[in-house]
Amino acid sequence: MEKLKTISIQGKPYVEVSERINYFRSSSEFKGWGMETMIESQNDKNITMRCVIKNQEGSIISSGIAQEVAGSSFINKGSHVENCETSAVGRALGNLGIGTETSVASYDEVSNAKLNQTKVIPMNKPKWNDSHYEPAVKKLQDGKTSIELLEKALDIPTPILDKLKKISILID
């Protein structure tokens, strides 16, 4: 298998789902194969989706399942269904062996796992001041923090938070 393009997430290489899909669609190894996604369950807050990959004969060769909670992250505030489908597709392709040099996990799973490993932050958050801005941007660029961590650690005014979110999107 050819080496796929990776990005760095907190210093670890990660093959994005779009890169995995492009490889699957363009590789002669998978010519005539198909991919199907379906909703397994859904309510107001949660969605669970499955992706199956079938060979030319229609036999299921790989599958992946994902679950997302509406509003649980920045991306899930408006796109939890789409994010869930992308995660399921990424897992199915990863289970097929595409883009799994380091991990089958999706970008969001890796990011969320990093967030969940952090220490508990006290309720009395320090107030944001201008001296926080440059170090925060630098840590975002280096992948050493996230918007979610900054929000947990500091009482950030909405205009500053919006600006940091825009910077974070540009970095991704």
C-alpha positions in Angstrom: 0.0 0.0 0.0 1.3 3.4 -0.8 2.1 5.8 2.0 -0.8 8.1 2.7 -0.5 11.7 3.6 -0.7 12.3 7.4 -1.3 15.3 9.6 0.1 15.7 13.1 -2.2 15.5 16.1 -0.4 16.3 19.3 2.8 15.0 17.6 1.4 11.7 16.3 0.8 11.0 12.6 -2.9 10.6 11.6 -4.4 9.8 8.2 -7.5 11.9 7.7 -10.7 10.1 6.6 -10.8 12.1 3.3 -7.3 10.7 2.5 -8.5 7.1 3.3 -11.6 7.6 1.1 -9.6 8.9 -1.8 -7.3 5.9 -1.6 -10.2 3.5 -1.4 -11.9 5.0 -4.4 -8.8 5.3 -6.6 -6.9 2.1 -5.7 -7.2 -0.8 -8.2 -7.1 -3.1 -5.3 -10.7 -2.0 -4.4 -12.1 -1.6 -7.9 -15.8 -2.4 -7.9 -16.0 -2.4 -4.1 -18.7 -0.3 -2.3 -19.3 1.5 0.9 -22.7 2.0 2.6 -23.6 4.0 5.7 -26.7 3.5 7.8 -28.2 5.0 11.0 -28.3 2.3 13.7 -30.1 4.5 16.2 -30.9 8.1 16.7 -32.7 10.4 19.1 -32.6 14.1 20.0 -29.1 13.8 21.6 -27.3 10.7 20.2 -26.7 9.1 16.8 -25.1 5.8 16.1 -24.0 5.0 12.5 -22.5 2.0 10.8 -20.5 1.8 7.6 -20.0 -1.4 5.7 -17.5 -2.0 2.9 -18.4 -4.7 0.4 -16.3 -6.4 -2.2 -17.3 -6.9 -5.9 -19.5 -9.9 -4.9 -21.4 -7.9 -2.3 -19.9 -9.6 0.7 -19.2 -7.4 3.7 -15.4 -7.3 4.2 -15.2 -4.5 6.8 -17.4 -2.4 9.0 -17.1 0.5 11.4 -19.4 2.0 13.9 -19.5 5.4 15.6 -21.6 7.3 18.0 -21.8 11.1 18.5 -23.6 13.3 21.0 -25.2 16.5 19.7 -23.4 19.5 21.2 -20.6 17.5 22.8 -17.8 19.3 20.9 -17.3 22.3 18.8 -17.9 20.4 15.6 -20.9 18.5 17.1 -22.7 21.7 17.9 -23.9 21.8 14.3 -22.8 18.7 12.5 -23.0 15.7 14.8 -24.8 13.5 12.2 -22.2 14.3 9.5 -19.3 13.8 12.0 -20.7 10.5 13.0 -20.9 9.3 9.5 -17.4 10.4 8.8 -16.2 8.6 11.9 -18.0 5.4 10.9 -16.5 5.5 7.4 -13.0 6.2 8.8 -13.3 3.2 11.2 -14.5 0.9 8.4 -11.6 2.0 6.2 -9.2 1.6 9.1 -10.5 -1.9 9.8 -9.8 -2.6 6.2 -6.2 -1.6 6.8 -6.3 1.8 5.0 -4.5 4.6 6.9 -3.9 2.6 10.1 -0.1 2.9 10.4 -0.6 4.3 13.9 -4.3 4.1 14.8 -7.8 3.2 13.6 -9.3 6.0 15.8 -10.9 9.0 14.2 -9.5 12.5 14.6 -12.2 13.4 17.1 -11.7 10.2 19.1 -8.0 11.0 19.4 -8.7 14.7 20.3 -11.3 13.7 22.8 -9.1 11.1 24.4 -6.4 13.7 24.8 -9.0 16.1 26.4 -10.2 13.4 28.8 -6.7 12.7 30.0 -6.3 16.2 31.3 -6.4 17.1 35.0 -9.6 18.4 36.6 -9.6 22.2 36.4 -11.0 24.1 39.4 -14.4 25.9 39.2 -12.9 29.3 39.9 -11.3 29.9 36.5 -8.8 32.7 36.1 -10.0 35.7 34.1 -8.6 36.1 30.6 -6.1 38.8 30.1 -4.2 40.0 27.0 -1.0 38.2 28.1 -2.8 34.9 27.5 -3.4 35.5 23.8 -0.1 34.8 22.2 0.7 31.7 24.3 -2.8 30.3 23.6 -2.4 30.8 19.8 1.1 29.2 19.9 -0.2 26.2 21.8 -3.1 25.8 19.4 -0.7 25.9 16.4 1.6 23.4 18.1 -1.3 21.1 18.9 -0.6 21.3 22.6 -4.1 22.6 23.5 -7.6 22.9 22.1 -10.4 25.4 22.3 -12.2 23.0 24.7 -9.2 23.0 27.1 -8.8 26.8 26.9 -12.5 27.2 27.7 -12.2 24.9 30.7 -9.0 26.6 32.0 -9.9 30.3 31.5 -12.9 32.6 31.7 -12.5 33.8 28.1 -14.7 36.7 26.8 -16.9 35.6 23.9 -15.2 37.9 21.2 -11.8 36.5 22.1 -13.2 32.9 22.2 -14.7 33.4 18.7 -11.4 34.7 17.4 -9.5 31.7 18.9 -12.1 29.3 17.3 -11.5 30.9 13.9 -7.8 30.5 14.3 -8.2 26.9 15.4 -10.3 26.1 12.3 -7.6 27.6 10.1 -5.0 25.5 11.8 -7.0 22.3 11.3 
